């Protein structure tokens, strides 16, 4: 394993490139994200790439001088570290031949490995004169993808074919459609005897909420009586957490399990469980009982969308999933939820949208549409898919693993003929967005070998 590559990966992992909404010119997603982009571009220049920084939105590293472009799309931003780490998430360590740290696998390790792989091709004279291999570095992939539109407005020529090292092997031929919405409770009773003063849960729309907290202010009832009711609900509903009192206030903490929104069944949604607890106050004068009733009727802890009539599936991409990622009580007493809906690739977005708005807009709840991303899907016998599959099989000798469909969103959606390709192998556990994220260096070296050969073969295909 190249020691310089390991050092470069650890250097970029050490930068906490988490989205900051207080962007500035040149650092639209925060200074740490901009710092990380600069570091990746610096590494690329050290390796012989020509670097371009598109106003802090996207970086571009070009190897070669030809007019025909082959692309590699990655990103240097990361999700928040969250809790549950055994090490400091932004102080990467090398242990048992693994680099631990937030972003080591998603997507900094694979991105740097691709830079080194393309450098090897250049040194071996395997990049034809008519071709440029372009590594595109995004900065807002974990949030709203505001980086890519800016880039597309600036750049003149797009890659003919691209790989996206930000998923799983052998490859992803189908990605579900995404529909992001917020739900806002329309009103609450601030003069109730039980008033919800605080409610916060989750860290991101695209992650299952692992923790949620609430504070209830009590008047007209015995605080200990209400706290006792909530304590019993933890046991009755098999929910993890604590209840404590502070004068006339009750503090509730619920713990769940983090997971990516594309696989919500792997997590335990703490916010949904907290609302389950609050439903025990339905017989009392509670400020948010109407919201609790509607949430439990239409969503609750159901990640299939069945409660609100959205459950559906197809053969290629599987079932629709619905994740409530964050919960927040604002100063006016309204609760705002961030949802991510991921629907089968063969379904029509307009139909999904109509059903969503019809079912979730009620007297108590209001839907705010945020964004949507259409599905991406290749035929499994497409020549590009076959080239990538053969490359994977030639390196790994794995002839059993099949191309996959996912509920996640990768940059494969933003360019023509782009395919998500590794770096996680079928025998490995996906740790993106989870505590103790790591990249195994032996696996990364094998992934780099696959990427290098794939790019070489794509170049050969278009050699003039």
N, C-alpha and C positions, 0 to 999 in steps of 0.2 A: 504494500500500500504506500502510495506517494505521501511522504511526510508533509510536504508543502500543502497538499490538498487537505489533509487532516487539519493542519493549522488554519487554513483559510476557512474551512467549515466552522471550526470552533470560534474563529474571530467574528463571523457573521451571526452565529447563534448567540454570542454574548451581547448583541445589540437588541434591546427590547423593542422591536419594531412593531408595536401594537398601535392600531389606529387611534389617532387623537383628532377629534372633530375641530379643534382649534388650529386649523392649518394656516399657513402663511405662504406668500409667493415663494416658489421654489421648494416648499415643503407642504404640499396641500393636505397631506394626511398626518402631519406632525413631524417634529424634528427628528425623532428616533427612526421613523420610517425613511426619511430622507437620508439620514446618516447611514443606514443600512444599504440603501440603493447606491450611495456614493462608494461604499466599501466594496460592493460587488463589482461596480464599474472599475474601481481601482485594481481589483484582482484580475479582471479581464484584460485591462491594459498591460498589466505585468506579464500576462500570458501571450501578448501579441495581438489582441483584438483592437479594433477601432471602436471607441466608445462614443455614444451619443446619449445625452440626458435630456429628455423631453419635459422640461419644466418641473422635474420632480415627480411626474406622474408615472413615467415608464422609462426604463433604461434600455439601451440597445447595444449589443456587442457583436461586431461583424468580423468574421474571419474569411478572407478571400475578397476578390474584387469583381466577381462576375455579375451579370445582370439577372441571372436566375437565382432565386432565393429559396433555401431550405431553412425552415424555422424550428426553433426550440423555445417553448413558452414556459416560463416559471414565474414564481413570485417570491418576494423577500419579506413581505409582511406576515405577521403571525397573529393568532388569536391570543387573548389574555391568558396568562399562565394558569389561573385558577388555583384550587387548593389540592392537597393530597400528595404533594411532591416529597420524595425522599432526599432530593438534592435541590439546590437553588436553580430554578428554571432558566435563568439567564447568566449562570456561571457554569458553562458546559464542562463536563468532566469526561475523561476517557477511562472507561472501566469495562473489563471483560470484553475488550475489542468492540465496544459500543460507545458512541458519543451520546450522552444524555443532555437534553436541553430542549426548551420550547423552540420548535422550528427545525430541529435536526433532521426530521423526516419530512416535514410539511412546511416549507419545501426547499429549505436552504441546502441540505446535504445533497439531494439529487441535482439541484441547480448547479452547484459548484462542480459536482462530478461530471456533468455534461460539458462544462467549460473545459475541463481537463481532457475529456474524451475528444472533443473537436480539435483541441490543440495537438493531440497525438496524430490525428488525421492530417493536419496541416504539415507537421514535421515529417510525416511519411510521404508527402506529396500526393495524397489521396483526395484532395479537394480540387476538382477540375477548374480550369481557368474561367469557364463560363458561369461558375457557381459561387455564391456567397452563402456561408452558413451563418444565420443570424440568431443569436440568443436574445430573446425579448424578456425583460425583467419587469414584472408588474409590481404594484405597491398597494393595491386595494382589493386583492382577491378575496380576503376574508370578510370584507364588508359589502360594499355596494357596487363594486366593479366600476367606479367612476374613473379609474385610470385608463382603461382601454378606449372608451370613446374619444378621449383627448388624444391618445396616440393615433387612432385611426384618422383623425382630422389632420394630423401633422405629417404622416408618412405617405409617400407616393406609391411605393410598390410593396405588395404583401407577399409572403412566402407562398410557393406553389403547394407544398406539403409541409406539415409540422407535426412534431411529437410534443406531448405535454407530460413531463416526468412528475406527475402529481396525483397518482392514483394507484393502480395495482396491475401486476402482470397476470396473465399474458397481455391483455389489453382491454380497453373499454370501447365497445362498439356502439353503445347506446346509453344516453343520459336522460333521465326523466326531465319533464318540464318543471319549472319552479315558479311559484306564485307566492310572493311575500305580502302579507297584510298586517296591519295593526288592528286590534279591537279595543275600543274605549268604552268603559261604562258611562252611561249618560248622566247619571245623577246618584247622589247618596243623601242620607238624612243626617246632617251634621248636628242636629239637636237630639239625637238618639241617646239612650242611656248607656249604650255600648258603641263607641265611635272608633273606627279603624283610623289610627293616626299615622301609622307607617306600614308599608308593605313593599318589600323589594326582594326580587329573586332572579337568579340566572345571570349569565354573563354575556350571552350573544344569542341572536335569533337562530343561528345554525348549530346550536348545542342544546342538549337537554339540561335543564336547570338542576344543578347539583345542590343548591342551597337556597332557602327562602326564609325571610324573617318578617315578622309583623309585630306591631304594638297596638294594643287596644286600651283605650281610656274608659274607665268604668265610673258610672254615677247612677245611683238608684238601685244598685245591686251590691251584694257583698263580693268584693274582689276575689277572695279565696274561693267562694262558691263557683264563680265562672272559671277560675283557673283549674279547679278540680274537675269540672266538666270536660275541659279541653285535655287535661292529663289522661282521663279515662279514654278519650277518643284515640290517643296515640296507640294504646293497647288494643282497643276494639278494631281499629283499621290497620293495625300492623305497620305503623308509620314511625320512622326514626326521628328523634329530636327531643327538645326540652321545652318546658314551660316554667317561667319564673315571674315573680311579682315585684313591683317597685312602687310602693304607695298604692295609688289607685290605677296603676298601669300594669298590664299583663304583657310580657314579652314572650314571643313564640319563635323558636328556631326549628326548622325542619331540614333534615339532610336527605339527599337522594344519591343518585349516581350519574356522573357525567357520561355523555355519549354524543356522537355526531348526529345532527338532525336527519341525515339520510338513513340512519339506523336507530330510530328512537326506541325501538323495542329492546335495545341493549342497555338503556339507561333507566333511571327512576326519577320522575319529574317531581322535584321538591315543591315547586310552586303549585302544581295540581294537588299534591297531597296536603299542602297548607290550606288550600281552599276546601278540601274535604273536611279538615278539622273545623274550619269556620262554619260549615253547614250544621254543626251541632248547636249553633246559636240561633237557629231558625225560629225557635219558639220565643226568643227574646227580642227586645227592642234594639236591634243591631243595625247600624248605619248601612251596611252593604249586603243585607240578606237577599235583596232582589238580584244583585250581581252574582252572588254565590249560587243562587238557584239556577240562573240562566247558564252560568259557566258549567255547572254539573250536568245540566240537561243537554247541552249542546257539545261539550268538549270533554270535561272531566280528565281522566287519565287515558282516554282512548286516542291512540295514535293512528288509527285507521280512517278516521273521518266518518265512521258509521253513524255516530250519534247525530251528526248534522247532514246526513244524506250524501256524503262525498265518497264513500267507499267504492272503489273500482279497481280493476287491474287489467293487464294484458300479458300475453305469453312472454314477450321479450323483456319488458322492464318491470314486471311484477305489480305489486299493489301500491296504491296511493298511500302516502304517509303525511301526517300532520303533527307538527311540533310547536308547542308554546315555549319559546326560548327565554323570554324575560317578562318580568312582572314589575310594575312600578306605580305607586300611588302618588299623584301630583298634588299641588297645593290646594286645588279646588275640590279634592276628595274623589276624583275620578281615577280609576285604575286603567292603565294602558298595558296591553299585552302585545308582544311581538311574535308573530306566527310565521312559520315556513311550511308551505304545502308543496309536496313533490308528487307530481301526477304522471301516470304512464305515458310513454312517448307517443303511442298511437292515438291518444285521446285529443279532442279538440279543446284548446284553451278557452275559447269563448263559452263552451258548455260548462267547464269547471268554474269559470268566473261567475257565470249566471247563478249556478247552484250555490256557490259560496255566499254571494251577496244576498241571495234570497233567504238562506237559512240563518246567517249570522247577524244580519241587520234586524234587530228586534226593538221592542219598546225600551229595553234596558241596555242593549249593546249597539254600538255603531262601528261599522267596518271602514277603515282607512286603507286604500290601496297604495302599496309602496312601489313594487316593481314586479316584473315577470320576465322569465327567460324561457324561450321556446326550447323544446327538446332537440337533441341532436342524435342522429341514428345513421349507421352505415349498414349496407348489406354485408353479411358475413363473408361473401365471396368477392367483395371488392378487392381490386388488385393491391391497393395500399394496405388493407387489412391482412391480406395473404402475405405480403412482404414482411410486415412486422411480426406476424405469427411465426413465419419460417425462421426469422432471425432469433426470436425468443427460443424456439425449439432447438435450433442449431447450437445455441450456447448452453442451454439447460438440459437438453435431452428429455424434456417434459412434453410428452405427446398426448397427455390426458387432459390437462387443463384447457378449458374452453374460453373464448372471448366472453366478456361479461357485460351486463347492464347494471348501472348504478343509479342511486337517487341523489348522489352528490353532483355538484357543479364544478367543472373544471374549465380552464381556458380553451379547451377544445371547442367550446361554443362560439368563440369570438372570431375565428379565422376559418377560411375555407380549407377543407381537407386536413383537419387537425384531429389527432387521436390521442387520448390519454393512455399513457404507456408506462407502467411501473410507477414507483420503484419497489412497491411491496410485493413480495413473492407469495404464492398460494399457501405456503407453509408458515407464513409469518402473521402475527397479530397486528391489525391496524391500530395505531396509537395516536393518530392525528386528533388534536383537540383534547387529549386526555393527559392526566398527570403522568410523570415519568416517561414522557416521550423520548424515544431514542432511535438512532439509526445504527444498524449492525454493519460494521465496516467490511466484513467479508461479503455480505449481501450487496452492499453498495458497490464494491469492486466488480462484482458480477453484473450488477445493473449497468455500470459504466461500460463494461465490455459489450453488453447488448446494445446500449445507445450508440456506441461508437460504430459498431458493425451496421446497425440500422441506417445511420446517417451516411456511412460509406456506400451502402447499397442504393439509397435514394439518390445520392450523387451520381452513381454509376448509371442509374436509370435515365438521368437527364444530361449525361456527358455528351458533348458535341464534338 
